[in-house]
């Protein structure tokens, strides 16, 4: 399927948000995710079904000063 991930079109085989994160190699407890502007909590990612052309935002903390 094709999704818009952080503003860029991506073709990824994923049925759920958790599948997408795994396919794109996002890991960690500190990720924030939203689909079509709706915040998706970590515990809901395994069952959150994605649709073609969904707009997904993935935010991870950055270190630095």
GROMACS elastic network, one bead per residue, 0.5 to 0.9 nm:
[ bonds ]
;  ai    aj funct       b0    kb
    1    10     6  0.82098   500
    1    11     6  0.54990   500
    1    12     6  0.55587   500
    1    13     6  0.57893   500
    1    14     6  0.70739   500
    1    15     6  0.85359   500
    1    51     6  0.78096   500
    1    52     6  0.55288   500
    1    53     6  0.77988   500
    2     9     6  0.67013   500
    2    10     6  0.54993   500
    2    12     6  0.62419   500
    2    13     6  0.83469   500
    2    51     6  0.86208   500
    2    52     6  0.54999   500
    2    53     6  0.56572   500
    2    54     6  0.80260   500
    3     8     6  0.81139   500
    3     9     6  0.57109   500
    3    10     6  0.53213   500
    3    11     6  0.63646   500
    3    12     6  0.74429   500
    3    50     6  0.87769   500
    3    51     6  0.80110   500
    3    52     6  0.59031   500
    3    54     6  0.52820   500
    3    55     6  0.62326   500
    3    56     6  0.72327   500
    4     7     6  0.56485   500
    4     8     6  0.52185   500
    4    10     6  0.60329   500
    4    11     6  0.87629   500
    4    52     6  0.89813   500
    4    53     6  0.61239   500
    4    54     6  0.61702   500
    4    56     6  0.59793   500
    4    57     6  0.83235   500
    5     8     6  0.52353   500
    5     9     6  0.61976   500
    5    10     6  0.64624   500
    5    54     6  0.83138   500
    5    55     6  0.60936   500
    5    57     6  0.58428   500
    5    58     6  0.74043   500
    6     9     6  0.84401   500
    6    55     6  0.76916   500
    6    56     6  0.62165   500
    6    58     6  0.64696   500
    6    59     6  0.85400   500
    7    55     6  0.76739   500
    7    56     6  0.80536   500
    7    57     6  0.77957   500
    9    53     6  0.84396   500
   12    20     6  0.70462   500
   12    23     6  0.72238   500
   12    24     6  0.82269   500
   13    19     6  0.80578   500
   13    20     6  0.74764   500
   13    23     6  0.77324   500
   14    17     6  0.73666   500
   14    18     6  0.82236   500
   14    19     6  0.50837   500
   14    20     6  0.51331   500
   14    21     6  0.87872   500
   14    22     6  0.89442   500
   14    23     6  0.74741   500
   14    49     6  0.89144   500
   14    50     6  0.75894   500
   15    18     6  0.83730   500
   15    19     6  0.63357   500
   15    20     6  0.74569   500
   15    48     6  0.83463   500
   15    49     6  0.57855   500
   15    50     6  0.56580   500
   15    51     6  0.78498   500
   16    19     6  0.51045   500
   16    20     6  0.64096   500
   16    21     6  0.87891   500
   16    45     6  0.68154   500
   16    46     6  0.62019   500
   16    47     6  0.61903   500
   16    48     6  0.52825   500
   16    50     6  0.53529   500
   16    51     6  0.88659   500
   17    20     6  0.50622   500
   17    21     6  0.62641   500
   17    22     6  0.86522   500
   17    33     6  0.86927   500
   17    35     6  0.86654   500
   17    40     6  0.88244   500
   17    44     6  0.85927   500
   17    45     6  0.51006   500
   17    46     6  0.65078   500
   17    47     6  0.75802   500
   17    48     6  0.57327   500
   17    49     6  0.65899   500
   17    50     6  0.64066   500
   17    56     6  0.88479   500
   18    21     6  0.51517   500
   18    22     6  0.62193   500
   18    23     6  0.86174   500
   18    42     6  0.87789   500
   18    44     6  0.86791   500
   18    46     6  0.50028   500
   18    47     6  0.78225   500
   18    48     6  0.77774   500
   19    22     6  0.51560   500
   19    23     6  0.60984   500
   19    24     6  0.86270   500
   19    45     6  0.84675   500
   19    46     6  0.75297   500
   20    23     6  0.50442   500
   20    24     6  0.61263   500
   20    25     6  0.84333   500
   20    26     6  0.85666   500
   20    50     6  0.88632   500
   21    24     6  0.52307   500
   21    25     6  0.60312   500
   21    26     6  0.50472   500
   21    27     6  0.72096   500
   21    58     6  0.85498   500
   22    26     6  0.59388   500
   22    27     6  0.71904   500
   23    26     6  0.77972   500
   26    31     6  0.80945   500
   26    58     6  0.85911   500
   26    60     6  0.86620   500
   27    30     6  0.84299   500
   27    31     6  0.75693   500
   28    31     6  0.63297   500
   28    60     6  0.85657   500
   29    32     6  0.88633   500
   29    42     6  0.80207   500
   30    59     6  0.85470   500
   30    60     6  0.63474   500
   30    61     6  0.68930   500
   31    42     6  0.80100   500
   31    58     6  0.68135   500
   31    59     6  0.56730   500
   31    61     6  0.73195   500
   32    39     6  0.77759   500
   32    40     6  0.77352   500
   32    41     6  0.76270   500
   32    42     6  0.77880   500
   32    57     6  0.80144   500
   32    58     6  0.58560   500
   32    59     6  0.50543   500
   32    60     6  0.64859   500
   32    61     6  0.88909   500
   33    38     6  0.84101   500
   33    39     6  0.59854   500
   33    40     6  0.55514   500
   33    41     6  0.71635   500
   33    42     6  0.79011   500
   33    45     6  0.87132   500
   33    56     6  0.71910   500
   33    57     6  0.56415   500
   33    59     6  0.64136   500
   33    60     6  0.89653   500
   34    37     6  0.56685   500
   34    38     6  0.50788   500
   34    40     6  0.52792   500
   34    41     6  0.84191   500
   34    55     6  0.81176   500
   34    56     6  0.56878   500
   34    57     6  0.51487   500
   34    58     6  0.67793   500
   34    59     6  0.88150   500
   35    38     6  0.52395   500
   35    39     6  0.66110   500
   35    40     6  0.69235   500
   35    50     6  0.84440   500
   35    54     6  0.65903   500
   35    55     6  0.56007   500
   35    57     6  0.64786   500
   35    58     6  0.89979   500
   36    39     6  0.85576   500
   36    54     6  0.61783   500
   36    56     6  0.63017   500
   36    57     6  0.82105   500
   37    55     6  0.76894   500
   37    56     6  0.79246   500
   37    57     6  0.80874   500
   40    43     6  0.83549   500
   40    44     6  0.64676   500
   40    45     6  0.67407   500
   40    48     6  0.80661   500
   41    44     6  0.54210   500
   41    45     6  0.66959   500
   42    45     6  0.55017   500
   42    46     6  0.82384   500
   43    46     6  0.70772   500
   43    47     6  0.86016   500
   44    47     6  0.57410   500
   44    48     6  0.59728   500
   45    48     6  0.51104   500
   45    49     6  0.83376   500
   46    49     6  0.82949   500
   50    53     6  0.87899   500
   50    54     6  0.67820   500
   51    54     6  0.56947   500
